[in-house]
Amino acid sequence: CLQKDYHFEYTECDSSGSRWRVAIPNSAVDCSGLPDPVRGKECTFSCASGEYLEMKNQVCSKCGEGTYSLGSGIKFDEWDELPAGFSNVATFMTVVGPSDREQMAVNFSSWIPRGNYIESNRDDCTVSLIYAVHLKKSGYVFFEYQYVDNNIFFEFFIQNDQCQEMDTTTDKWVKLTDNGEWGSHSVMLKSGTNILYWRTTGILMGSKAAKPVLVKNITIEGVAYTSECFPCKPGTFSNKPGSFNCQVCPRNTYSEKGAKECIQCKEDSHFSEEGSSECIKRPPCTTKDYFQIHTPCDEEGKTQIMYKWIEPKICREDLTDAIRLPPSGEKRNCPPCNPGFYNSGSSSCHPCPPGMFSDGTKECRPCPAGTEPALGFEYKWWNVLPGNMKTSCFNVGNSKCDGMNGWEVAGDHIQSGAGGSDNDYLILNLHIPGFKPPTSMTGATGSELGRITFVFETLCSADCVLYFMVDINRKSTNVVESWGGTKEKQAYTHIIFKNATFTFTWAFQRTNQGQDNRRFINDMVKIYSITTTNAVDGVASSCRACALGSEQSGSSCVPCPPGHYIEKETNQCKECPPDTYLSIHQVYGKEACIPCGPGSKSTQDHSVCYSDCFFYHEKENQSLHYDFSNLSSVGSLMNGPSFTSKGTKYYHFFNISLCGHEGKKMAVCTNNITDFTVKEMVGKSDDDTNLVGAFVCQSTIIPSESKGFRAALSSQSIILADTFLGVTVETTLHDINIKEDMFPVTRSQIPDVHFFYKSSTTTTSCANGRSTAVKMRCNPNKPGAGVISVPSKCPAGTCDGCTFYFLWESAEACPLCSEHDFHEIEGACKRGFQETLYVWNEPKWCIKGISLPEKKLSTCETVDFWLKVGAGVGAFTAVLLVALTCYFWKKNQKLEYKYSKLVMTANSKECELPAADSCAIMEGEDNEEEVVYSNKQSLLGKLKSLATKEKEDHFESVQLKSSRSPNI
């Protein structure tokens, strides 16, 4: 065997720590006569950085020019392709089995090399980047990364050769980074085999694509030796022996792999960026290659329009189709100073001194007596960049735009600049050291301390994004809101709730595709105005009235006590009326006291309105009293499961703080991707951004079995409600409407009670913020905390993403019992006593309240007694009727006797009565006698006559008619 046909390696170390150097034939080589094994260097031996172990003589030698070595480490900084030893594994660990089509999509998902870095997957798959290394001694792994999107879970952990996770990986979750910033992560490694995993899992709830994780400069320290030096990658060089790294080629030079020096480009016709592996032909100049700026104002109040080539200039003016730079120097009038600043005749604007104000066009004047300056900043004229703002340019893959301006002032607006390439982050920062309400506002103890509002528009032809980010106390920058694509001119407001040092950042990126050209140079964002209120170091454009103490006069102000407003006539403090809260925007005049919503009351200091869990309603002359105190602890709802487009299971978890607690928001949602529980999170400080406190909040829960995680993950927590609006039986309040078909109709006559809330935070999709309605329904079959549900037609609790609806059914939602909720039942009379029982109406639609009255005993007569009384009365009535019958029969007999006697007397001759003279007796009448009886009395009259028992001549009259005797 020749020396080129084999190479040397060490055997594994034995128990005594020694090893042998053996010769190994190269692949595809068949030869004999290999050198004999010789004793190798001790196992702990290693070379210094810049050196390698020359195996033939087993001595450390310096790396030659064009190469480098870390000594006992290896470094991966070149990602044109996947380096040897790395592998991609895509998995789909979910309970719901994916279809073949989805499985095929998973198989194509992987980490993608992008030159200077490697990029993770953007989909719902779980993809691991794996590298195995065997360490002879303990060491570490270090890498830089960019991780900005919490729709992807990024974890780094280490396993041993038995596939067991190492103890050092307890904190395996990698922290999020700011947009455009590279973070670093390092973990200690033990000796032996270490299998390194960079694993990403996308959780996409909608159609929005996730921003991938970027990783670069993976360095592993702890290998015993390196037997060869690494060549410098293209675009870098090392010009001296024993280098531990390679230097980047400067602009307009290039190098190939393993270069000892960089080669100069032909500058008149070619160019190159820093770290280039080739020179690029210069294109002809176009309008995209220059930009316009304004010079600072001169003493005449004029500004000049200047045109400049975008640096570095990569185009050629001498080509036939190239354009020339327009002439500079056109003078225009300067814009006025911003409010709170003044021009003293010089070329620049100066802030007004403390206690003075100006609208920007006039000189500063002192605030009148009884007033104070309203401090803040209002930037609406952009001649020069304000002193508390700065601009910069940042690129993910390289540093070619460092030192450039990211934004340029343009008179009535400030706009994004050119940058080096289309995927640069163009950054604008505003620094505010603190927020403090003015003296007059200290009585308004609401949580708002100030606000920032800006007016902007974007003009885009590609996938541009504008990010608005907030950094509190220089700890970490969080994205508050982002806008993609072209957006019409609009305003956005962010509210400040704590006094701290704030840095507000606007970052604009034309495209997130990795490229080095400027195709979208005309895509831009314009910000027309930026206004901040109550800034500690602010200036004043106006003055506002403040309270005067009874013993003070002049310009000195005293703060009103909490819950007091300033009376307009006297400028004295006066307490707000009951059940009103003091506006956090003004305290001047009684209108600063805003009435609370229905069913709510204000706190003692009139800072906020809340529900004390008691509610009163008048219904059909019946008073309904509700007591929700037992439901004041936080109610929870785990809704789902739902599935992403690739089948990943997730849940929506809601917490609801209904009422009570003096208006304090008790619902807590965590934003963790660790094993923290809610209880552990509560003990942390308010500065913890993982903690979200609200009346209603929502988290997304990824169950542990869904993606192979050790514990369920809680992420993407959002506030659904942070302000209480009111409680009413009506279904509409403040534009929030609960439709009849939203929930099943109840069969109860008890009205549902509705709690209404809103969130002041606006988003791109919810311009007016989010709102929440909770329908409290009486259900005696669900005791205790009851059951919370969401509408069947909106399984996520919302149909539009902005208004959320919940149905809370519980016996505790029933009204307090009153006398209308029971009735009485009378028992039988026993032994002279009768029981009256009281029972609840069925079904019982009330709780607590009044108790059922005790049963009542009352005296009574038995049924036998009344039977005897009835029989006695009946017998007496019968005897009376018999007696009356006999009496009337005897009377009748007497009457008949008298009548017959009278007739007999009238017919006897002895007793013939003389006939009366008759006049006008007509001739020819019959001589026949005629007897006519005249009975003029009614039957009632007869009975009365008989009943008088008189024996006088009360007889019936008898009229006797006869013909006159012819002989008379």
GUVO-70532 format. One record per residue (C-alpha): residue in one letter; x, y, z. Coordinates in steps of 0.25 Angstrom, whole numbers, padded with zeros to 4 digits, always signed. Layout:
BEGIN
aXYZ;...
***
This chain:
BEGIN
c+0000+0000+0000;l+0005+0014-0003;q+0003+0025+0007;k-0009+0031-0002;d-0016+0018-0001;y-0019+0018+0014;h-0021+0027+0026;f-0019+0026+0041;e-0030+0025+0052;y-0030+0023+0066;t-0037+0011+0073;e-0046+0013+0084;c-0040+0016+0098;d-0038+0004+0107;s-0041+0004+0122;s-0027+0009+0125;g-0029+0021+0116;s-0020+0017+0105;r-0022+0014+0090;w-0015+0010+0077;r-0013+0016+0064;v-0017+0007+0052;a-0016+0009+0037;i-0029+0008+0030;p-0030+0006+0015;n-0038+0017+0007;s-0051+0013+0001;a-0050+0005-0012;v-0035+0002-0010;d-0030-0012-0009;c-0016-0013-0005;s-0007-0020+0005;g+0005-0017+0014;l-0002-0007+0023;p+0007-0001+0034;d+0006-0008+0048;p-0002-0002+0059;v+0006+0007+0069;r+0002+0012+0082;g-0006+0025+0081;k-0006+0038+0089;e-0014+0037+0102;c-0029+0039+0101;t-0029+0053+0107;f-0019+0058+0097;s-0024+0070+0089;c-0018+0080+0080;a-0019+0096+0082;s-0028+0104+0072;g-0022+0106+0059;e-0015+0093+0060;y-0018+0079+0055;l-0013+0065+0059;e-0003+0060+0049;m-0006+0045+0050;k+0007+0040+0043;n+0016+0046+0054;q+0004+0048+0065;v+0008+0062+0067;c+0000+0075+0066;s+0003+0084+0054;k-0002+0097+0050;c-0012+0099+0039;g-0007+0104+0026;e-0012+0117+0019;g-0026+0116+0014;t-0030+0106+0025;y-0034+0107+0039;s-0036+0098+0052;l-0043+0100+0065;g-0034+0090+0071;s-0043+0081+0079;g-0056+0086+0073;i-0063+0086+0059;k-0071+0097+0053;f-0082+0097+0042;d-0083+0111+0036;e-0085+0107+0022;w-0099+0103+0018;d-0099+0102+0003;e-0103+0088+0005;l-0105+0079+0017;p-0092+0076+0023;a-0087+0062+0025;g-0092+0055+0037;f-0105+0063+0038;s-0119+0057+0035;n-0133+0061+0033;v-0144+0053+0039;a-0159+0057+0037;t-0169+0051+0046;f-0184+0052+0048;m-0187+0049+0063;t-0202+0051+0064;v-0214+0042+0069;v-0222+0045+0056;g-0215+0037+0045;p-0212+0045+0033;s-0216+0041+0019;d-0205+0036+0009;r-0206+0050+0003;e-0203+0057+0016;q-0192+0047+0019;m-0185+0049+0006;a-0185+0064+0009;v-0179+0061+0022;n-0168+0053+0015;f-0164+0065+0007;s-0163+0074+0019;s-0149+0077+0024;w-0138+0087+0028;i-0133+0094+0016;p-0119+0100+0014;r-0119+0114+0010;g-0104+0118+0009;n-0100+0125+0022;y-0111+0118+0030;i-0121+0106+0030;e-0136+0109+0030;s-0147+0100+0037;n-0160+0095+0031;r-0172+0105+0030;d-0183+0094+0031;d-0190+0086+0042;c-0180+0075+0041;t-0170+0072+0052;v-0156+0072+0046;s-0143+0068+0053;l-0129+0073+0049;i-0120+0062+0055;y-0105+0061+0057;a-0097+0051+0065;v-0084+0053+0071;h-0075+0045+0080;l-0067+0053+0090;k-0055+0048+0098;k-0056+0059+0108;s-0068+0068+0113;g-0070+0080+0104;y-0082+0089+0099;v-0090+0092+0087;f-0093+0106+0082;f-0101+0111+0071;e-0108+0124+0066;y-0122+0125+0063;q-0134+0134+0059;y-0147+0129+0064;v-0158+0140+0063;d-0172+0132+0061;n-0179+0125+0072;n-0187+0117+0062;i-0175+0108+0062;f-0169+0101+0074;f-0154+0100+0074;e-0147+0091+0083;f-0132+0087+0084;f-0129+0074+0092;i-0118+0063+0093;q-0120+0048+0094;n-0109+0038+0097;d-0107+0025+0089;q-0119+0018+0097;c-0128+0029+0091;q-0130+0035+0105;e-0130+0050+0107;m-0119+0055+0115;d-0121+0062+0128;t-0115+0075+0123;t-0127+0077+0114;t-0137+0080+0124;d-0138+0094+0118;k-0140+0089+0104;w-0149+0100+0099;v-0142+0111+0091;k-0146+0125+0094;l-0152+0134+0084;t-0143+0145+0078;d-0147+0159+0073;n-0150+0161+0058;g-0136+0162+0050;e-0128+0159+0063;w-0119+0146+0064;g-0120+0139+0078;s-0110+0129+0083;h-0112+0116+0090;s-0101+0107+0097;v-0103+0094+0105;m-0092+0086+0112;l-0089+0072+0106;k-0084+0060+0114;s-0073+0051+0109;g-0078+0039+0100;t-0088+0039+0089;n-0097+0051+0088;i-0108+0052+0078;l-0112+0066+0076;y-0127+0070+0071;w-0132+0083+0066;r-0147+0080+0065;t-0158+0089+0060;t-0173+0087+0060;g-0182+0096+0053;i-0196+0099+0059;l-0204+0106+0048;m-0218+0110+0053;g-0222+0117+0040;s-0216+0119+0026;k-0205+0128+0031;a-0191+0122+0028;a-0181+0121+0039;k-0168+0129+0039;p-0157+0118+0039;v-0146+0116+0049;l-0132+0120+0044;v-0119+0113+0050;k-0105+0117+0047;n-0091+0115+0052;i-0092+0102+0059;t-0080+0100+0068;i-0077+0087+0076;e-0066+0087+0086;g-0060+0074+0092;v-0055+0065+0081;a-0042+0060+0085;y-0035+0064+0073;t-0037+0068+0058;s-0028+0061+0048;e-0029+0071+0037;c-0032+0086+0036;f-0044+0091+0029;p-0043+0099+0017;c-0048+0114+0017;k-0062+0114+0010;p-0064+0123-0002;g-0064+0138+0001;t-0054+0136+0012;f-0039+0134+0014;s-0028+0132+0023;n-0014+0138+0020;k-0006+0132+0031;p-0003+0118+0037;g-0010+0114+0050;s-0023+0121+0048;f-0035+0117+0056;n-0045+0125+0047;c-0046+0131+0033;q-0047+0145+0030;v-0058+0151+0021;c-0054+0156+0007;p-0057+0171+0007;r-0067+0178-0003;n-0063+0177-0018;t-0054+0165-0016;y-0057+0150-0016;s-0050+0137-0013;e-0052+0122-0015;k-0052+0110-0005;g-0039+0110+0002;a-0034+0123-0002;k-0021+0130+0004;e-0025+0144-0001;c-0037+0151-0008;i-0037+0154-0023;q-0041+0168-0027;c-0053+0170-0036;k-0052+0180-0049;e-0059+0191-0042;d-0063+0199-0054;s-0071+0187-0059;h-0073+0177-0048;f-0076+0178-0033;s-0078+0168-0021;e-0084+0169-0007;e-0076+0165+0005;g-0073+0150+0006;s-0075+0148-0009;s-0070+0136-0016;e-0071+0143-0030;c-0072+0156-0037;i-0085+0161-0043;k-0087+0170-0055;r-0092+0184-0052;p-0106+0187-0058;p-0110+0200-0064;c-0115+0210-0054;t-0130+0212-0052;t-0140+0220-0044;k-0138+0209-0033;d-0124+0212-0031;y-0125+0226-0025;f-0134+0233-0014;q-0138+0247-0010;i-0135+0254+0003;h-0137+0268+0009;t-0126+0276+0015;p-0127+0282+0029;c-0134+0296+0029;d-0125+0308+0026;e-0126+0322+0033;e-0136+0326+0022;g-0145+0315+0026;k-0142+0307+0013;t-0139+0293+0010;q-0132+0287-0002;i-0136+0274-0010;m-0124+0265-0011;y-0123+0252-0020;k-0113+0242-0016;w-0109+0228-0021;i-0112+0217-0012;e-0099+0212-0006;p-0092+0204-0010;k-0094+0208-0024;i-0095+0195-0032;c-0100+0201-0046;r-0094+0208-0057;e-0097+0222-0063;d-0089+0221-0075;l-0098+0210-0082;t-0107+0214-0093;d-0120+0211-0086;a-0116+0216-0072;i-0122+0228-0066;r-0114+0240-0059;l-0116+0245-0045;p-0126+0257-0045;p-0120+0270-0042;s-0120+0274-0027;g-0122+0287-0020;e-0136+0291-0022;k-0141+0300-0010;r-0154+0298-0004;n-0160+0304+0009;c-0157+0297+0022;p-0169+0290+0029;p-0172+0296+0042;c-0167+0291+0055;n-0175+0280+0062;p-0184+0284+0073;g-0177+0287+0086;f-0165+0292+0078;y-0161+0306+0073;n-0152+0312+0063;s-0143+0323+0070;g-0138+0328+0056;s-0128+0318+0054;s-0128+0306+0045;s-0134+0296+0055;c-0145+0294+0064;h-0144+0294+0079;p-0153+0288+0090;c-0161+0298+0099;p-0155+0300+0113;p-0163+0293+0124;g-0176+0300+0128;m-0177+0306+0114;f-0185+0302+0101;s-0185+0304+0086;d-0193+0299+0074;g-0180+0299+0066;t-0183+0312+0058;k-0182+0322+0070;e-0172+0325+0081;c-0173+0317+0094;r-0183+0323+0104;p-0184+0320+0119;c-0197+0313+0123;p-0207+0322+0129;a-0210+0321+0144;g-0218+0309+0148;t-0213+0301+0137;e-0201+0292+0134;p-0194+0287+0121;a-0200+0274+0115;l-0187+0267+0112;g-0184+0257+0101;f-0179+0257+0086;e-0186+0259+0073;y-0177+0257+0061;k-0185+0261+0048;w-0174+0269+0041;w-0161+0262+0037;n-0150+0271+0033;v-0140+0264+0042;l-0141+0252+0050;p-0145+0255+0064;g-0134+0254+0075;n-0141+0242+0082;m-0142+0234+0069;k-0132+0226+0061;t-0132+0218+0049;s-0124+0206+0044;c-0123+0195+0034;f-0121+0180+0038;n-0120+0167+0029;v-0122+0153+0034;g-0112+0146+0025;n-0101+0156+0025;s-0097+0170+0030;k-0097+0177+0016;c-0107+0188+0020;d-0100+0191+0034;g-0098+0206+0035;m-0109+0210+0025;n-0121+0218+0028;g-0134+0209+0029;w-0143+0221+0028;e-0143+0235+0021;v-0150+0248+0025;a-0159+0254+0014;g-0166+0266+0019;d-0180+0262+0023;h-0176+0248+0025;i-0164+0238+0028;q-0163+0226+0019;s-0155+0213+0018;g-0142+0215+0011;a-0134+0207+0001;g-0126+0197+0009;g-0116+0187+0003;s-0126+0177-0002;d-0141+0174-0002;n-0140+0165+0010;d-0134+0175+0019;y-0141+0180+0032;l-0142+0195+0031;i-0143+0199+0046;l-0148+0212+0052;n-0147+0213+0068;l-0154+0223+0077;h-0149+0223+0091;i-0158+0228+0103;p-0151+0228+0117;g-0165+0227+0124;f-0179+0230+0125;k-0186+0239+0135;p-0200+0245+0135;p-0200+0260+0138;t-0203+0265+0152;s-0218+0267+0149;m-0219+0253+0145;t-0213+0246+0157;g-0227+0245+0163;a-0231+0236+0151;t-0226+0223+0156;g-0229+0215+0144;s-0219+0206+0138;e-0215+0214+0126;l-0203+0223+0127;g-0202+0228+0113;r-0203+0224+0099;i-0196+0224+0085;t-0203+0226+0072;f-0197+0226+0058;v-0203+0228+0044;f-0197+0220+0033;e-0199+0214+0020;t-0192+0203+0012;l-0190+0201-0003;c-0186+0187-0007;s-0185+0179-0019;a-0179+0167-0012;d-0180+0160+0002;c-0176+0172+0010;v-0179+0173+0025;l-0178+0185+0035;y-0176+0181+0049;f-0179+0189+0061;m-0171+0185+0073;v-0170+0189+0088;d-0158+0187+0097;i-0160+0189+0112;n-0148+0193+0121;r-0139+0188+0110;k-0142+0173+0113;s-0148+0167+0101;t-0155+0173+0089;n-0169+0167+0086;v-0177+0169+0073;v-0190+0176+0076;e-0196+0176+0063;s-0192+0174+0048;w-0198+0178+0035;g-0195+0170+0022;g-0197+0175+0008;t-0203+0189+0003;k-0211+0196+0014;e-0219+0209+0012;k-0215+0221+0021;q-0220+0217+0035;a-0217+0220+0050;y-0213+0210+0061;t-0212+0212+0076;h-0205+0205+0086;i-0208+0207+0101;i-0197+0208+0112;f-0201+0202+0125;k-0188+0203+0133;n-0178+0213+0136;a-0165+0208+0130;t-0155+0211+0119;f-0161+0208+0106;t-0154+0206+0092;f-0164+0206+0081;t-0159+0200+0068;w-0165+0200+0054;a-0158+0189+0045;f-0161+0188+0030;q-0157+0176+0021;r-0160+0176+0006;t-0160+0161+0005;n-0155+0150+0014;q-0150+0142+0003;g-0134+0140+0004;q-0129+0148-0008;d-0118+0159-0011;n-0125+0168-0021;r-0134+0180-0021;r-0146+0177-0029;f-0156+0183-0020;i-0149+0196-0017;n-0162+0204-0019;d-0169+0196-0008;m-0170+0205+0004;v-0177+0209+0017;k-0180+0223+0020;i-0183+0228+0034;y-0189+0242+0035;s-0190+0245+0049;i-0186+0239+0063;t-0193+0244+0075;t-0189+0239+0090;t-0197+0245+0102;n-0192+0247+0116;a-0177+0244+0112;v-0168+0248+0124;d-0158+0256+0116;g-0169+0261+0106;v-0172+0275+0101;a-0185+0283+0102;s-0194+0287+0090;s-0205+0292+0100;c-0209+0294+0114;r-0220+0287+0122;a-0227+0292+0135;c-0223+0286+0148;a-0228+0287+0162;l-0225+0298+0171;g-0224+0296+0186;s-0233+0304+0195;e-0221+0312+0201;q-0213+0313+0188;s-0214+0323+0176;g-0206+0325+0164;s-0200+0315+0155;s-0197+0304+0165;c-0205+0292+0163;v-0209+0281+0173;p-0215+0267+0169;c-0229+0264+0172;p-0231+0252+0181;p-0235+0239+0174;g-0249+0239+0168;h-0250+0254+0168;y-0251+0263+0156;i-0248+0278+0154;e-0261+0287+0155;k-0260+0297+0143;e-0265+0309+0150;t-0256+0308+0162;n-0245+0299+0158;q-0247+0292+0171;c-0247+0277+0173;k-0261+0270+0174;e-0264+0255+0176;c-0271+0248+0164;p-0285+0243+0167;p-0288+0229+0171;d-0287+0218+0161;t-0278+0226+0151;y-0264+0225+0148;l-0254+0236+0145;s-0249+0237+0131;i-0234+0234+0129;h-0233+0244+0117;q-0239+0256+0124;v-0243+0261+0138;y-0248+0274+0135;g-0263+0276+0137;k-0274+0267+0142;e-0274+0260+0128;a-0261+0254+0132;c-0270+0245+0141;i-0275+0234+0132;p-0287+0226+0137;c-0285+0211+0139;g-0292+0201+0130;p-0305+0194+0135;g-0304+0185+0147;s-0290+0190+0150;k-0285+0199+0161;s-0272+0207+0163;t-0260+0205+0172;q-0258+0214+0184;d-0248+0222+0176;h-0257+0223+0164;s-0246+0216+0156;v-0254+0205+0149;c-0268+0199+0148;y-0270+0185+0152;s-0281+0175+0156;d-0282+0171+0170;c-0289+0158+0166;f-0303+0163+0170;f-0313+0167+0160;y-0328+0172+0161;h-0339+0170+0151;e-0354+0174+0151;k-0362+0164+0143;e-0378+0164+0143;n-0379+0171+0156;q-0369+0161+0162;s-0355+0165+0167;l-0344+0155+0163;h-0331+0156+0171;y-0319+0148+0166;d-0307+0145+0174;f-0295+0140+0165;s-0285+0140+0177;n-0282+0125+0176;l-0278+0127+0161;s-0269+0138+0164;s-0257+0129+0164;v-0251+0127+0150;g-0259+0118+0141;s-0251+0109+0131;l-0255+0103+0117;m-0247+0094+0109;n-0253+0094+0095;g-0250+0084+0084;p-0242+0077+0080;s-0240+0084+0067;f-0230+0080+0056;t-0220+0088+0047;s-0220+0085+0032;k-0210+0074+0034;g-0218+0068+0045;t-0210+0073+0058;k-0220+0073+0070;y-0221+0085+0078;y-0231+0091+0088;h-0236+0105+0091;f-0235+0108+0106;f-0244+0119+0112;n-0243+0125+0126;i-0255+0134+0130;s-0255+0144+0142;l-0269+0147+0143;c-0271+0157+0155;g-0267+0161+0169;h-0253+0163+0174;e-0255+0179+0174;g-0253+0178+0159;k-0240+0171+0159;k-0237+0163+0146;m-0235+0149+0152;a-0235+0140+0139;v-0220+0136+0136;c-0215+0130+0123;t-0201+0126+0121;n-0192+0127+0109;n-0182+0116+0112;i-0176+0105+0104;t-0170+0099+0116;d-0176+0090+0127;f-0180+0102+0136;t-0194+0101+0142;v-0203+0112+0144;k-0200+0112+0159;e-0186+0114+0157;m-0188+0125+0147;v-0197+0133+0157;g-0185+0134+0167;k-0177+0142+0157;s-0176+0156+0155;d-0184+0165+0147;d-0172+0167+0137;d-0174+0153+0132;t-0179+0154+0118;n-0184+0140+0119;l-0195+0144+0129;v-0208+0150+0123;g-0219+0155+0133;a-0233+0158+0128;f-0247+0156+0130;v-0247+0146+0119;c-0235+0140+0112;q-0232+0129+0103;s-0220+0120+0101;t-0217+0109+0090;i-0214+0096+0097;i-0206+0085+0089;p-0208+0072+0096;s-0195+0064+0100;e-0199+0052+0091;s-0202+0061+0079;k-0187+0063+0075;g-0180+0054+0084;f-0177+0065+0094;r-0175+0062+0109;a-0186+0071+0114;a-0197+0079+0108;l-0193+0092+0103;s-0200+0105+0105;s-0198+0116+0095;q-0203+0128+0087;s-0211+0134+0099;i-0219+0146+0096;i-0228+0155+0104;l-0243+0155+0100;a-0248+0164+0111;d-0241+0174+0120;t-0253+0184+0122;f-0266+0181+0128;l-0278+0188+0121;g-0290+0184+0129;v-0300+0173+0132;t-0315+0172+0127;v-0326+0163+0123;e-0326+0170+0109;t-0318+0163+0098;t-0311+0175+0093;l-0302+0185+0099;h-0291+0194+0093;d-0293+0188+0079;i-0291+0174+0085;n-0303+0166+0081;i-0306+0151+0085;k-0315+0146+0074;e-0327+0137+0078;d-0322+0125+0070;m-0308+0126+0076;f-0312+0116+0088;p-0323+0106+0090;v-0336+0113+0095;t-0339+0110+0110;r-0352+0105+0115;s-0351+0113+0127;q-0359+0126+0130;i-0347+0131+0137;p-0340+0141+0128;d-0325+0139+0125;v-0315+0149+0130;h-0304+0154+0121;f-0290+0159+0125;f-0284+0168+0114;y-0269+0171+0113;k-0259+0177+0103;s-0244+0178+0100;s-0238+0191+0097;t-0227+0185+0089;t-0229+0186+0074;t-0223+0177+0064;t-0223+0177+0049;s-0235+0168+0048;c-0243+0174+0060;a-0242+0189+0057;n-0251+0192+0070;g-0244+0181+0078;r-0250+0168+0083;s-0263+0167+0092;t-0269+0156+0100;a-0283+0153+0104;v-0286+0142+0115;k-0301+0137+0116;m-0304+0132+0130;r-0315+0122+0130;c-0323+0116+0141;n-0322+0101+0141;p-0326+0094+0154;n-0320+0081+0149;k-0306+0087+0148;p-0302+0090+0163;g-0289+0097+0167;a-0280+0103+0156;g-0289+0097+0145;v-0285+0096+0131;i-0279+0106+0121;s-0282+0104+0106;v-0280+0111+0093;p-0290+0113+0081;s-0291+0100+0073;k-0290+0109+0060;c-0277+0115+0065;p-0269+0104+0072;a-0257+0113+0074;g-0266+0122+0083;t-0266+0132+0072;c-0271+0133+0057;d-0264+0145+0053;g-0251+0145+0062;c-0255+0158+0069;t-0268+0155+0077;f-0268+0143+0087;y-0280+0136+0093;f-0282+0127+0104;l-0294+0120+0111;w-0292+0117+0126;e-0303+0108+0131;s-0303+0106+0146;a-0313+0106+0158;e-0305+0117+0164;a-0310+0126+0152;c-0325+0124+0157;p-0331+0136+0164;l-0333+0136+0180;c-0345+0129+0184;s-0357+0138+0188;e-0372+0136+0192;h-0376+0135+0178;d-0368+0122+0177;f-0376+0113+0187;h-0391+0110+0189;e-0399+0105+0201;i-0407+0092+0202;e-0418+0090+0213;g-0419+0077+0220;a-0432+0070+0226;c-0438+0075+0239;k-0435+0065+0250;r-0439+0065+0264;g-0442+0080+0263;f-0429+0084+0256;q-0425+0086+0242;e-0410+0086+0236;t-0406+0096+0225;l-0393+0092+0217;y-0384+0100+0208;v-0377+0094+0196;w-0368+0099+0185;n-0374+0101+0171;e-0370+0090+0162;p-0360+0091+0155;k-0353+0099+0165;w-0346+0111+0157;c-0339+0118+0169;i-0328+0116+0180;k-0325+0121+0194;g-0333+0134+0197;i-0345+0132+0206;s-0348+0118+0213;l-0361+0111+0212;p-0370+0115+0224;e-0373+0105+0235;k-0386+0097+0234;k-0397+0104+0240;l-0408+0098+0250;s-0422+0104+0251;t-0434+0100+0259;c-0446+0094+0252;e-0460+0087+0253;t-0461+0073+0250;v-0470+0067+0239;d-0479+0059+0249;f-0483+0072+0256;w-0488+0078+0243;l-0495+0066+0239;k-0503+0066+0252;v-0506+0081+0250;g-0511+0078+0236;a-0520+0067+0241;g-0525+0075+0252;v-0528+0087+0243;g-0534+0077+0233;a-0544+0071+0243;f-0548+0085+0248;t-0551+0089+0234;a-0560+0077+0232;v-0568+0079+0245;l-0570+0093+0241;l-0575+0089+0227;v-0585+0079+0233;a-0590+0089+0243;l-0592+0099+0232;t-0599+0089+0223;c-0609+0085+0234;y-0612+0100+0238;f-0615+0104+0224;w-0624+0091+0222;k-0632+0095+0234;k-0634+0109+0229;n-0639+0104+0216;q-0649+0096+0222;k-0655+0107+0230;l-0655+0116+0217;e-0663+0105+0210;y-0673+0104+0221;k-0676+0119+0222;y-0678+0120+0207;s-0688+0109+0206;k-0695+0115+0218;l-0696+0129+0211;v-0702+0122+0198;m-0712+0115+0206;t-0716+0128+0213;a-0718+0135+0200;n-0728+0125+0195;s-0737+0125+0207;k-0750+0133+0207;e-0750+0137+0221;c-0739+0145+0220;e-0741+0151+0206;l-0735+0164+0205;p-0743+0176+0198;a-0739+0178+0184;a-0733+0191+0181;d-0740+0200+0171;s-0735+0197+0157;c-0734+0208+0147;a-0733+0207+0133;i-0738+0193+0133;m-0739+0189+0118;e-0751+0183+0113;g-0751+0169+0107;e-0740+0163+0116;d-0740+0150+0121;n-0746+0148+0135;e-0736+0137+0138;e-0728+0140+0150;e-0713+0141+0148;v-0703+0139+0159;v-0689+0145+0157;y-0677+0142+0167;s-0667+0153+0167;n-0653+0149+0172;k-0644+0161+0171;q-0633+0156+0181;s-0620+0149+0176;l-0615+0136+0183;l-0605+0144+0191;g-0616+0153+0196;k-0624+0141+0200;l-0613+0136+0208;k-0610+0149+0214;s-0625+0150+0218;l-0625+0137+0224;a-0612+0139+0231;t-0618+0151+0238;k-0628+0142+0246;e-0639+0154+0246;k-0654+0150+0247;e-0660+0162+0242;d-0668+0163+0230;h-0657+0161+0221;f-0664+0151+0212;e-0665+0150+0197;s-0675+0159+0191;v-0686+0152+0184;q-0694+0160+0173;l-0708+0155+0171;k-0715+0159+0158;s-0729+0156+0156;s-0740+0161+0147;r-0750+0171+0153;s-0763+0165+0157;p-0774+0169+0148;n-0783+0172+0160;i-0774+0182+0166;
***
